[in-house]
């Protein structure tokens, strides 16, 4: 059974930073691709970042590129999302996801999600 638990959300002023963490109870975490999604009120879930098992492949949505950094620490079964220069439009519930990234595919195939952590950016 896969369990993903996010933490690190909160309230921050525009221009500030937050670091989200996601601890995954996956037997083969070091072989799993990990990603982050977010969903703002009234909007569809947005795929914003992903990292392959070996960190050699990384994806960012245009909306966060240059401001957010995804990383992972396989020894701790943890993936991070460092968020800098936050904007009010970054306000959303942020979800961690786990899946497989097959070589040659443009993005991972995610099969598990966490419960989410709220990020609120005030103007």
C-alpha positions as CSV (number, residue, x, y, z in Angstrom):
1,X,0.0,0.0,0.0
2,X,1.4,3.3,-1.1
3,X,1.1,6.3,1.3
4,X,2.3,9.8,0.5
5,X,2.3,12.4,3.2
6,X,2.9,16.1,2.4
7,X,4.0,18.8,4.8
8,X,5.4,22.3,4.8
9,X,2.5,24.3,3.5
10,X,1.3,27.5,5.2
11,X,0.7,31.2,4.8
12,X,3.4,33.3,3.2
13,X,3.6,36.8,1.8
14,X,4.2,37.4,-1.9
15,X,7.9,37.1,-2.7
16,X,8.5,34.7,0.1
17,X,9.5,31.0,0.1
18,X,8.3,27.7,1.3
19,X,9.7,24.2,1.1
20,X,7.2,21.3,0.8
21,X,8.2,17.8,1.7
22,X,6.6,14.5,0.8
23,X,7.5,11.2,2.6
24,X,6.5,8.1,0.7
25,X,6.0,4.7,2.0
26,X,7.0,2.9,-1.1
27,X,9.0,-0.3,-1.1
28,X,11.0,0.8,-4.1
29,X,11.0,4.5,-3.7
30,X,14.4,4.7,-5.3
31,X,12.8,3.4,-8.5
32,X,9.8,5.6,-8.5
33,X,9.3,8.9,-10.3
34,X,7.8,11.6,-8.1
35,X,5.9,14.7,-8.9
36,X,3.9,17.6,-7.6
37,X,0.5,18.8,-8.6
38,X,-1.6,21.7,-7.3
39,X,-5.2,22.7,-7.4
40,X,-6.5,26.2,-6.8
41,X,-10.2,26.8,-5.9
42,X,-12.5,26.4,-8.9
43,X,-9.6,25.2,-11.1
44,X,-8.5,21.9,-12.5
45,X,-5.5,20.1,-10.9
46,X,-2.3,21.4,-12.5
47,X,0.8,19.2,-13.0
48,X,3.8,21.4,-12.0
49,X,6.9,19.3,-11.5
50,X,8.4,15.8,-11.7
51,X,11.7,14.1,-11.1
52,X,12.8,10.7,-12.2
53,X,14.1,8.0,-9.9
54,X,17.7,9.0,-10.5
55,X,17.0,12.8,-10.8
56,X,18.4,12.8,-14.4
57,X,15.0,13.8,-15.8
58,X,13.2,16.8,-14.4
59,X,10.0,18.6,-15.6
60,X,8.6,22.0,-14.7
61,X,5.4,23.6,-15.9
62,X,6.0,27.0,-17.4
63,X,4.0,28.6,-14.5
64,X,6.7,27.6,-12.0
65,X,9.9,27.3,-14.1
66,X,12.7,29.4,-12.6
67,X,11.0,29.7,-9.2
68,X,10.4,26.2,-8.0
69,X,12.9,23.4,-7.6
70,X,12.1,19.7,-7.2
71,X,14.6,17.4,-5.6
72,X,14.6,14.0,-3.8
73,X,16.5,12.2,-1.1
74,X,16.1,8.5,-1.7
75,X,17.7,7.5,1.6
76,X,14.8,9.3,3.3
77,X,12.0,8.3,0.9
78,X,11.4,12.0,0.5
79,X,10.8,14.4,-2.3
80,X,10.9,18.2,-1.9
81,X,9.5,21.2,-3.7
82,X,11.4,24.4,-3.0
83,X,9.2,27.3,-3.9
84,X,10.7,30.8,-4.2
85,X,9.4,34.2,-5.3
86,X,5.9,33.0,-4.5
87,X,2.9,34.8,-6.0
88,X,-0.7,35.1,-4.9
89,X,-1.6,32.9,-8.0
90,X,0.5,30.1,-6.4
91,X,-2.2,29.7,-3.8
92,X,-3.5,26.1,-4.0
93,X,-3.5,22.7,-2.4
94,X,-0.3,21.0,-3.3
95,X,-0.3,17.3,-3.9
96,X,2.6,14.8,-4.1
97,X,2.4,11.9,-6.5
98,X,4.3,8.8,-7.3
99,X,4.6,6.8,-10.5
100,X,6.8,5.3,-13.2
101,X,8.7,7.3,-15.8
102,X,9.4,5.1,-18.8
103,X,12.4,6.1,-20.8
104,X,11.3,8.1,-23.8
105,X,8.0,9.2,-22.3
106,X,7.5,12.9,-21.9
107,X,6.2,12.6,-18.3
108,X,5.6,9.9,-15.7
109,X,2.5,7.8,-15.3
110,X,1.3,8.7,-11.8
111,X,-0.7,6.2,-9.8
112,X,-0.7,7.5,-6.3
113,X,-1.4,10.8,-4.6
114,X,-1.1,12.3,-1.2
115,X,-3.8,14.2,0.7
116,X,-2.3,17.6,-0.1
117,X,-1.0,20.6,1.9
118,X,-2.4,24.1,1.6
119,X,-0.2,26.9,0.4
120,X,-1.6,30.4,0.7
121,X,0.3,33.4,-0.7
122,X,-0.9,36.8,0.4
123,X,-0.5,40.0,-1.6
